[in-house]
Amino acid sequence: MFAFSTDSTPYERVVRAARPGIIHRKFVRESEVLPGVGFTADLVKYQGGNGTFSAPRHRHDFDQIRFIVSGRADFGHGLLGKAGHVIFFPAGTHYGPEEIEDSEVMLIQWSKSWVWRADSDAAHSEMSKVGEFKDGWYVTRGDDGIERRADARNAVFEFATGKKLVYPTPRYPQPILMMPEGFAWRPHTEGVDVKMLGRFTEDDVYVGNYRWSGTGRLALTPERTQLLWVVAGPVRVGGEEHQARSVIFSDFDESVDVEASEGAEVVVFGLPLPAPAQVDLPTDVEPSAARA
């Protein structure tokens, strides 16, 4: 189990940003969701006014979830997230143009081809020697003087890995915005209610709001990594209390029991399940017999 109190950690300005705008970040954790699947989690603060964050319409090869802690975030094409909303951005799906100001966002991103933060920072520094990060693009000029542009984040990936970025076929035509105020509470376990906001893709990624209507226990089971954001506390894990705006991880192959009393509320993000094991049929079995 990994716990992080965001209120006890100061914001730091992001100095190697691939997008325009003034951004501050509380680095929460970088690790693996599953063996071979890297992820990062950050609490990001976007400044308003002249420091408003913006990005062109784009896509990525990784999945991400954004939880709007405060403020509002415009992800383009009518996709406007407000405080308490959750947005799932499937890999390969376009979104934007973005404009985010005066907001706090919990950002979770993961991929089998994840570029670790140190490698990304090193790539950004090297790329800045020969090109410019501008308005969400990485801009260079060839010997012919012609300007060439690439999505800044994706250009960093290609530089850091030495591989051509290949986008997966989109699973959905656009990101999925979840608005908890439209859901009804349902009993989950004794003393705990749930709003199950959604389950997505073959990885069974899920998002759920949980509140305590009495004294009860929420079990985070070991089949996946789960990230819990405390909306209203305290909640208790192993006898230790965690207040509002804390983040708790239940890692893959680990069980964590979260206890609380009436009034506590959390949001849980269930990250990908492992792929099912491939079962090979005996070579001497006919396909029709195997189906029977």
N, C-alpha and C positions, 0 to 999 in steps of 0.2 A: 504494500500500500504506500502510495506517495501522496502527501498533502502539501498544499501551498496556500498561504494567506496572501492574497493580492494586496490587502491594505497595509501589510507590514513591509512591502517592497516598493521602493520609489520607481517612478517612471524614468526611462532613459530615452533620449531622442535617437531615432533611427537615422544614422548618418550615411548608410549605403543603400538608400531607397532607390528602387527601380522606377518609382512613380513620383509625380510632382505632389507637393503638399507637405505640411509639417506633421510628422507622425512621431508619437512617443509609444514606447512598448515596455511591458513587463514580461520578460521571458519566463514562462511557466515551466516548460519541460520539452526536451527533445529526446526521443527514445525510439523503441519499436512497438508497434501495435501487435504484431505477430513476428516470428522470426522471418527476417528478410523484407519486412514492410516498415519503413521509417515514418515517423510523424513528428510534428512540432505543434505546440500549443502556446499561444501568446494572448495576453490581454492588451489590446491596441487602443490607443486614444488618438482621435483625429481632431486636429485644431480647426477652427472656423476662420472666417474672414479671408485674408490673403493667403492663409495656410491651408485652405480647403483641399482635401485629397481628391484627385481625379485620375481616371484611367480610361483608355479607349476600349471599345468593344473587343473582347479577346476570349481566349479559352486556355485551359491547361491540361496537362496529362495526368494530373492528380485530382483526387476528391477533396472536398473541403466542406466544413460546416462553420457557419457564422451565427453566433448568438448575440443579439443586440442588447447590451446591458443598459445603455442609456442613449438618448438622442434618436437619430434616424439616419438611414443609409439608403441612397438611391442607387440601385444596381441596373438601371436602364429598362426600357420597354415596360414601364408600369410596375416594376418590381421594387416596391418601397417598403423597407423594413423599419419597424418602430420598436421601442423598448419592449422587451419580452418576446419578440419574434425570433424565429429560427429559420435559417435558409440553408438548404442542402444544395451544393454546387457539384453535380456529377462531373467526373473527368470527361473531357471532350466537348462539353456543352458551352456554347457561347453565352456571355453576359456582358453588360455594359451598354453604353458608356456609364461609368461610375462617377458619383459625386457624394462624398461623405464628409460631414463637418460636425463639430461639437458632439462627438459620439464616442462611446466606449463599446468595443466589440470583442467578444471572446472568439478567437480564430483558431480552428483546428484543421490541419491539412495532413494528408498521408498518401503514400504511394510506394509501390515496389521499387521504383527507380528514384527514390527520394534523394535529393542533394542536401547533405548535412550543412548546417549553418556556417561552420568554419570554411568549408569548401566554397560555398556561395559567396562569402565575404571576400575570399582570396580571388575568386574569378572576377568579381565586381571591380576590385582594385586594379587588376591587370587590364581589364577591358577599358577602364577609364583612361589608360595611357594612350590608346589609339582611337577611341571613339567617345561619344557623349551620351549619357542617359538624359533624355529630354522628353517631357510630356508623355511618359509611359512607353517610350520607344528607346531602343538602342540605335544610335545614328552613327554611321561611318561614311567616309568618302573613298572611293576607289581611285586608282591612278588616273582614271578617265575623268575624275572630278564629279562623277554622278553620286548623289546622295542615296544611301541605302538605309532602309529602316527595318527593324525587326522588333517584335514584342520584347520588351526589356527583360521580363522575368524568364521568358523562354530562351532568349539569347544567352542568359547566364547559365541556364541548364546545359545548353549545347557546349559552351566554353568549358564548363566545369567537368563534364563527362566525356567530352570528345565524341559524342554520339549525336546523330541527327534526331531531333525530337519527332516522335511519331504519336499523333493524337489517336486515342481510341475512338471507335464508333460511338457517338452519343447514345445514351440510354433514354434520355428525356430531351424534349425540344428546348427546355429552358430550366433554370434553377427552380427549386420547389420552396415556396415561402409558406411557413407554418405560423398561424396566428392563434395562440392558445385561448384567447378570449372567445373564440367561436366553438370551443370544445366543452363538453360536459364532463364533470368529474365522475369516475366510476370506482367502486371498491376494488382494491388491489389485494391487500392483506389486512389483518386485523389492525385497525388504527391508521391505515395508510390508504389514500385514494390516488388515482392516476388519471391523467389526460394523456393517452397515447397519441402523439402527434403524427407519427408516421414510421413506416418501415420501408426500406428502399434497396433495390438491386439484389442480385444474387448473393451479395455479401451480407444481407440482412442488417444493414445499418439502421439504427432506430433512434428516435428522440422521444422522450417522455417527461412530462411534468409530474412530480409526486408531492403530495402534501400530507401532513399528519393531522388527522381529525381526533386523535387521542395518542396515547403512548403506544408506539409500535416499532417494527423493525422492517427495513428494506434490505433484501439480500441481493448483493451483486455477485453473480455466479461466475465460475472460472473459465467458461468457454470462450471468452473474449475480453479485450480491454474495454473498460467503461470509465468515462470521465463524468464526474458529478460537480455541478456548480451549485453552491449554496445560495439560494435566493433569500431565505429567511431562516435564521438559526436560533439557537445552536443545534447542531447535530453531533452525535457522538460515534466515534469509531475506536474500539478497543479501550474505552474509558476516557479517551481524550476528546475534548470539545473543539468544534470548529464553527466559527461564526460566519455570518453572511459574507459573501464575496470570497469565500475560500473555494479552492479546487481540490477535489479528492479523486485519485486514480485507483481503480481496482484493475490490476494488470492481468493479462492473459495467464491462465493456469493458477489464478489466485481467487479466493473467496473473501469478500468483505461484507460485514454486516453494519448497516448504518441505522442507529437508533436515535429517536427524537421524541418530542412531546407535541401536543396540539399547537398548531401555528407555524411549525417548521415547514419549509418548502424547498425543493431542489429541482434542478433540471438534469437529466441523465442523458448522455450521448453514448450509445452503444456502437462501438467501432467494429470493423469487419470481423466476421467469423472466419476461421480457417477454411480453405477449400476442402471439400470432401475428398477422401482418399480415392484414388482411381482403382477400380476393381477390374482386374484382367480375367477374362473368361478362359477356361482351359481350351487349348487349341484343338482338342478332339471333340468338342461339343458343337453341334450345329447351332446356328443362330436361332432357328425356330424352336429347337429344344430348350435353349437357354431362356427364351421368352416364356415358354410354357412353365 
